């Protein structure tokens, strides 16, 4: 174990030699020393690696020779590195925060590197771990902070160091700015508290979020390689099935000059989807396409602003209206889902849609397992829209064309058996992070079984996974 001794030594030759000999005699190993004569003529910080028993001997010997101040012997030094813009006054806000908490700086070092960024290395004297934890939080809202040589075991400080480190990793993976990182820190802190209260595996959960972010980023740009299938469901009626490795399926319906998207996927794939859709149907965005969504989850509704008009249930509209007011949407109102949803919004770059572009198809007015709420015509065909009870999420809709015997189920039904290797890898994350993707698993199961029974022989176009014929 590491421990930092704050020693008071006489200003004469051989003082440190004597201290190092005493430490060595007890079996300790000096890991780091800090002394700044200009700051304090007599104070020397010595970080020592030793066993608990050896530390007791070291404390005793240093005290006996007058090198150790009783009231400071249990203090520790927390080494941090700050990443700041190389501009005049950049470090001032951090120093003001440190001064506010009345924390002593035992060491500070910085040097220009020609990059426009400076790394300030500081040693903070830990007297009150509770205050240090809040200090780290406040500094992390100003700039990137990394913690070095950390061995404090105070629970609050341990937790703070953990999620600040996590936020720094996410900053790097997602290329977040300071404001986005601050938001992520807040969400990570809430998630940490929630998991701690429920005695759930903190390390595993944060690892899953890290994997979530990594997979989303790793599948961008040239690596965005969705599975694409083309299905001719009638003369002059084509459905393009786009199955990305991350996020929901997007279906493109084309009938003569009419084009409609069913669900749109994650917002972070905007550029990739624009290029892909333009490749599938040249000049698609000059042909005034519209969209309809099966539900308001961000992996289905992330790109509905690509079109001028999107149809949805009233509950979907109400969900977006809540987001527009800064309130929790229907999914996030579940405390088990809220931290994950907030972090997912940052990872996927989700923004709530423009309400003026949202068109309500209808409103569920009964408690039936699946209720008819409205219909629309696409080309020569009529499509009916039904709303479930909210087993997956409030506002969930199913879109059916009886004449063509096709059905868009959203996430009430997903084709797990039809997942690609990449889809399977990604879709394993959300159920763990949200303790299940359904708001009410029993209700969702009942609705799914109802769909399978009622629409036998139909082709199901699911929210995730390949289409299924004659289910």
C-alpha positions in Angstrom: 0.0 0.0 0.0 1.1 3.6 -0.7 1.1 6.3 1.8 2.4 9.9 1.7 4.3 11.3 4.7 4.4 15.0 5.2 7.7 15.5 6.9 9.3 18.6 8.5 13.0 18.5 8.1 15.9 20.8 9.2 17.4 22.8 6.4 20.7 21.1 6.4 22.7 18.5 4.4 21.8 14.9 5.0 18.3 15.4 6.3 16.6 13.5 3.5 19.3 10.9 3.6 18.5 10.1 7.2 14.8 9.9 6.4 15.4 7.5 3.4 17.6 5.3 5.6 14.9 5.0 8.2 12.3 4.1 5.6 14.6 1.5 4.0 15.4 -0.1 7.4 11.7 -0.7 7.9 11.4 -2.3 4.5 9.6 0.6 2.8 10.3 1.8 -0.8 10.2 5.5 -1.7 7.9 5.8 -4.7 7.9 9.6 -5.1 9.4 12.7 -3.4 8.3 16.3 -3.7 10.1 19.3 -2.2 9.9 22.9 -3.2 12.2 25.1 -1.2 10.6 28.3 -2.6 7.2 27.3 -1.2 8.3 25.7 2.1 11.8 25.5 3.4 11.2 22.5 5.6 8.3 20.5 4.2 9.1 17.3 2.2 6.4 15.0 0.8 7.5 11.4 0.7 5.3 8.7 -0.9 6.2 5.3 0.4 5.2 1.8 -0.7 5.1 -0.7 2.2 2.9 -3.1 4.1 0.6 -1.9 6.8 3.0 -3.2 9.5 6.0 -1.5 7.8 4.1 1.8 7.6 3.5 1.7 11.4 7.3 1.2 12.0 8.1 4.0 9.5 5.7 6.4 11.2 7.2 5.6 14.6 10.8 6.2 13.5 10.0 9.4 11.6 8.1 10.7 14.7 11.0 9.8 17.0 13.5 11.8 15.0 11.1 14.8 14.9 10.4 14.5 11.1 6.7 13.7 11.3 4.0 16.1 12.5 1.4 14.2 14.4 -1.6 16.0 13.1 -0.6 15.4 9.4 0.8 11.9 9.5 -2.4 10.3 8.0 -2.9 12.8 5.2 -2.3 11.7 1.6 -1.4 13.3 -1.7 -3.7 12.9 -4.6 -1.9 13.5 -7.9 -4.0 15.0 -10.7 -3.3 16.1 -14.3 -5.4 18.9 -15.7 -5.7 19.4 -19.5 -6.1 23.1 -20.2 -6.1 25.4 -23.2 -2.6 27.1 -23.5 -4.0 30.6 -23.1 -3.4 33.2 -20.4 -5.5 32.7 -17.3 -6.7 29.2 -18.3 -5.7 27.7 -14.9 -7.2 30.5 -12.9 -10.8 29.0 -12.6 -9.3 25.7 -11.3 -7.1 27.5 -8.7 -10.2 29.5 -7.6 -12.1 26.2 -7.0 -9.1 24.7 -5.1 -9.0 27.9 -3.0 -12.7 27.7 -2.3 -12.2 24.3 -0.7 -9.2 25.4 1.2 -7.1 22.6 -0.2 -3.3 22.8 -0.2 -1.3 22.2 -3.3 1.8 20.2 -2.5 3.2 20.1 -6.1 2.5 21.8 -9.4 4.2 21.5 -12.7 3.4 22.6 -16.3 5.3 23.0 -19.6 4.4 24.2 -23.0 4.4 21.6 -25.7 3.5 23.5 -28.9 0.0 22.0 -29.2 -2.1 24.7 -27.8 -2.8 22.6 -24.8 -1.0 22.4 -21.5 -1.0 19.6 -18.9 -0.8 20.8 -15.3 0.3 18.2 -12.9 -0.8 18.9 -9.3 -0.5 17.2 -5.9 -3.5 17.9 -3.7 -3.1 17.4 0.1 -6.0 15.2 1.2 -7.3 16.1 4.6 -11.1 15.6 4.1 -11.9 13.0 1.4 -15.5 14.2 1.3 -14.4 17.7 0.3 -11.8 16.4 -2.1 -14.5 14.4 -3.8 -16.6 17.5 -4.4 -13.5 19.4 -5.4 -12.7 16.8 -8.1 -16.3 17.1 -9.4 -16.1 20.9 -9.6 -12.8 20.8 -11.4 -14.1 18.2 -13.9 -16.8 20.7 -14.9 -14.1 23.1 -16.0 -11.6 20.9 -17.7 -10.5 17.3 -18.2 -9.0 15.9 -15.0 -7.1 12.6 -14.6 -6.2 11.1 -11.3 -2.7 9.5 -10.8 -1.3 7.2 -8.1 -4.6 6.8 -6.5 -5.0 4.6 -3.4 -7.5 6.4 -1.1 -10.2 4.1 0.2 -12.9 6.6 1.3 -16.1 5.4 -0.4 -17.3 8.8 -1.7 -13.9 9.7 -3.1 -13.4 6.3 -4.6 -16.8 6.7 -6.4 -16.0 10.2 -7.6 -12.6 9.2 -9.0 -14.2 6.2 -10.7 -16.9 8.1 -12.6 -14.7 11.1 -13.4 -12.2 8.6 -15.0 -15.1 7.0 -16.8 -16.3 10.4 -18.2 -12.7 11.1 -19.4 -12.7 7.8 -21.3 -16.1 8.6 -22.8 -14.8 12.1 -23.7 -12.0 10.5 -25.7 -14.2 7.8 -27.4 -17.0 10.2 -28.4 -14.9 13.4 -28.9 -17.1 15.3 -26.4 -16.8 18.9 -25.6 -16.7 20.2 -22.0 -20.5 20.8 -21.8 -21.3 17.3 -23.1 -18.7 15.8 -20.7 -20.3 17.7 -17.8 -23.7 16.3 -18.7 -22.2 12.8 -18.9 -20.6 13.3 -15.5 -24.0 14.2 -14.0 -25.6 11.1 -15.6 -22.7 8.8 -14.6 -23.0 10.1 -11.0 -26.7 9.3 -10.9 -26.2 5.9 -12.4 -23.4 5.2 -9.8 -25.8 6.1 -7.0 -28.6 4.0 -8.4 -26.4 0.9 -8.9 -24.9 1.4 -5.4 -28.4 1.5 -3.8 -29.4 -1.7 -5.6 -26.1 -3.5 -4.9 -25.6 -4.0 -8.6 -22.2 -4.5 -10.3 -20.9 -1.0 -10.9 -17.8 -2.0 -12.8 -19.7 -4.3 -15.2 -22.4 -1.7 -15.9 -20.0 1.1 -16.7 -18.0 -1.3 -18.9 -21.2 -2.1 -20.8 -21.8 1.7 -21.4 -18.2 2.0 -22.5 -18.8 -0.9 -25.0 -22.0 0.7 -26.1 -20.2 3.9 -27.0 -17.3 2.1 -28.6 -19.6 0.0 -30.8 -21.6 3.1 -31.9 -18.4 5.0 -32.8 -16.6 2.0 -34.4 -19.5 1.6 -36.8 -19.4 5.1 -38.2 -18.0 6.4 -41.5 -16.6 3.6 -43.7 -17.4 1.1 -41.1 -21.1 1.8 -41.4 -22.1 -1.4 -43.1 -25.8 -2.2 -42.6 -27.5 -5.3 -44.1 -29.7 -4.1 -47.0 -32.4 -6.2 -48.6 -34.9 -5.2 -51.3 -38.4 -6.8 -51.2 -40.9 -6.4 -54.0 -44.2 -6.7 -52.1 -46.4 -5.7 -55.1 -46.1 -4.3 -58.6 -44.6 -0.8 -58.3 -44.2 -1.3 -54.5 -40.8 -1.9 -53.0 -39.5 -2.1 -49.4 -35.9 -1.6 -48.7 -34.8 -3.1 -45.4 -31.9 -1.4 -43.7 -30.5 -3.3 -40.7 -27.6 -1.4 -39.1 -25.3 -3.1 -36.5 -26.3 -0.4 -33.9 -29.8 1.0 -33.6 -33.2 0.2 -35.1 -34.0 -1.0 -38.6 -35.1 1.6 -41.1 -37.5 0.6 -43.8 -37.9 2.6 -47.0 -41.2 2.2 -48.8 -41.3 3.2 -52.5 -44.4 3.2 -54.6 -44.1 5.1 -57.9 -43.3 8.7 -56.7 -44.2 8.1 -53.1 -41.5 7.5 -50.5 -42.0 6.8 -46.8 -39.5 5.8 -44.0 -40.6 3.6 -41.2 -38.3 4.4 -38.2 -35.0 6.1 -38.7 -32.3 4.8 -36.4 -29.7 6.7 -34.3 -29.1 10.4 -34.9 -25.3 9.9 -34.9 -25.5 8.1 -38.2 -27.0 11.1 -40.0 -24.3 11.5 -42.6 -24.1 7.8 -43.2 -27.9 7.4 -43.6 -28.2 10.4 -45.9 -25.5 8.9 -48.2 -27.1 5.4 -48.1 -30.6 6.6 -48.8 -29.4 8.7 -51.6 -27.6 5.7 -53.1 -30.7 3.5 -52.8 -33.1 6.0 -54.3 -31.2 8.8 -56.2 -32.5 12.3 -55.3 -34.6 10.9 -52.5 -34.8 14.1 -50.6 -36.0 16.0 -53.6 -39.0 13.7 -53.8 -40.6 14.9 -50.6 -40.4 11.7 -48.5 -42.3 11.4 -45.3 -41.9 9.1 -42.3 -43.8 7.2 -39.7 -42.4 5.8 -36.4 -43.4 2.8 -34.4 -42.4 4.4 -31.1 -40.4 7.3 -29.7 -37.2 5.5 -28.5 -34.2 7.4 -29.6 -32.8 4.5 -31.6 -36.0 4.6 -33.8 -36.6 8.3 -33.9 -33.1 9.8 -34.1 -33.4 11.0 -37.7 -37.0 11.9 -38.2 -35.9 15.5 -38.9 -34.5 14.3 -42.2 -38.0 14.6 -43.6 -40.6 17.4 -43.3 -43.5 15.3 -42.0 -43.5 12.3 -39.6 -46.6 10.4 -38.6 -47.0 9.0 -35.1 -49.4 8.2 -32.3 -50.5 10.9 -30.0 -48.6 9.4 -27.1 -45.4 9.5 -29.3 -46.1 13.2 -29.9 -46.7 13.8 -26.1 -43.4 12.0 -25.5 -41.5 14.5 -27.7 -43.5 17.4 -26.2 -42.2 16.4 -22.8 -38.6 16.4 -24.1 -39.1 19.8 -25.7 -40.1 21.2 -22.3 -37.0 19.6 -20.7 -39.1 17.1 -18.8 -38.6 13.4 -18.6 -40.1 11.4 -21.5 -42.2 8.3 -20.9 -39.3 5.9 -20.9 -37.1 8.1 -18.7 -39.9 8.4 -16.1 -38.9 4.8 -15.1 -36.0 5.4 -12.6 -34.3 2.2 -13.8 -34.2 3.5 -17.4 -33.5 7.2 -16.9 -29.7 7.2 -16.4 -29.2 4.8 -19.3 -31.5 6.9 -21.6 -29.7 10.1 -20.7 -26.3 8.6 -21.4 -27.6 7.0 -24.6 -28.8 10.4 -25.8 -25.2 11.8 -25.4 -23.7 8.7 -27.1 -26.1 8.8 -30.0 -26.3 12.6 -30.3 -30.0 12.5 -29.9 -32.1 15.7 -30.1 -35.8 15.8 -29.7 -37.6 16.4 -33.0 -39.3 19.6 -34.2 -42.9 19.3 -33.0 -44.3 21.2 -36.0 -43.1 18.4 -38.2 -44.9 15.7 -36.1 -48.3 14.6 -37.4 -50.6 12.7 -35.0 -52.3 9.7 -36.6 -54.7 9.0 -33.7 -55.1 8.5 -30.0 -55.6 5.3 -28.0 -59.0 5.7 -26.2 -59.5 2.2 -24.7 -57.5 -0.4 -22.8 -57.5 -3.1 -25.5 -54.3 -5.1 -26.1 -54.1 -3.4 -29.5 -56.3 -0.5 -30.5 -57.0 1.0 -33.9 -56.1 4.7 -33.8 -56.1 5.7 -37.5 -55.0 5.0 -41.0 -53.3 6.5 -44.0 -52.9 5.8 -47.7 -49.6 5.1 -49.3 -49.7 4.8 -53.1 -52.7 2.6 -53.9 -52.7 0.9 -50.5 -54.3 1.6 -47.1 -52.3 1.1 -43.9 -53.9 0.9 -40.5 -52.1 2.0 -37.3 -52.7 0.3 -34.0 -51.4 1.2 -30.6 -50.5 -1.2 -27.8 -50.8 -0.8 -24.0 -47.2 0.4 -23.7 -45.6 -2.9 -22.8 -42.5 -1.9 -24.6 -43.0 1.8 -24.2 -46.0 4.1 -24.1 -47.1 5.1 -27.6 -45.9 1.9 -29.3 -47.6 1.4 -32.6 -48.0 -1.4 -35.2 -48.5 -0.6 -38.9 -50.5 -3.0 -41.0 -51.5 -3.3 -44.6 -54.0 -6.2 -44.8 -54.1 -6.2 -48.6 -50.3 -6.8 -48.9 -50.2 -8.8 -45.7 -47.3 -6.9 -44.3 -46.8 -5.6 -40.7 -44.3 -3.2 -39.1 -44.1 -4.3 -35.4 -41.5 -1.9 -33.9 -40.0 -3.5 -30.8 -43.1 -5.4 -29.8 -41.6 -8.1 -32.0 -37.9 -8.3 -32.8 -36.3 -11.1 -34.8 -33.6 -12.2 -32.4 -32.9 -15.3 -34.4 -32.3 -13.1 -37.4 -29.6 -10.9 -35.8 -26.3 -10.6 -37.4 -23.2 -11.2 -35.2 -22.8 -7.4 -34.9 -26.4 -6.8 -34.1 -26.4 -9.6 -31.4 -23.3 -8.1 -29.8 -24.9 -4.6 -29.6 -28.4 -5.7 -28.6 -27.1 -7.6 -25.6 -26.2 -4.3 -23.9 -29.5 -2.5 -23.5 -31.4 -5.2 -21.6 -28.6 -5.4 -19.0 -28.2 -1.6 -18.7 -31.9 -1.0 -18.3 -32.7 -4.2 -16.4 -34.8 -5.1 -19.5 -35.9 -3.1 -22.5 -39.6 -3.3 -21.9 -41.6 -1.0 -19.7 -43.8 -3.9 -18.8 -42.3 -7.2 -20.0 -45.5 -9.2 -19.3 -47.7 -6.7 -21.2 -45.2 -6.7 -24.1 -45.2 -10.5 -24.3 -49.0 -10.6 -24.4 -49.1 -8.1 -27.2 -46.4 -9.9 -29.2 -48.3 -13.2 -28.9 -51.5 -11.5 -30.0 -49.7 -10.2 -33.1 -48.3 -13.5 -34.0 -51.7 -15.2 -33.6 -53.8 -12.6 -35.4 -51.4 -12.0 -38.3 -50.4 -15.5 -39.3 -49.1 -15.6 -42.8 -48.1 -11.9 -42.8 -44.6 -10.7 -43.4 -43.3 -9.1 -40.2 -40.9 -6.2 -40.5 -39.4 -6.0 -37.0 -37.8 -3.2 -35.1 -34.5 -5.1 -35.0 -33.4 -8.2 -37.1 -34.3 -9.5 -40.5 -37.9 -9.5 -41.8 -39.8 -12.7 -41.2 -42.2 -14.2 -43.9 -45.3 -16.2 -42.9 -44.7 -16.0 -39.2 
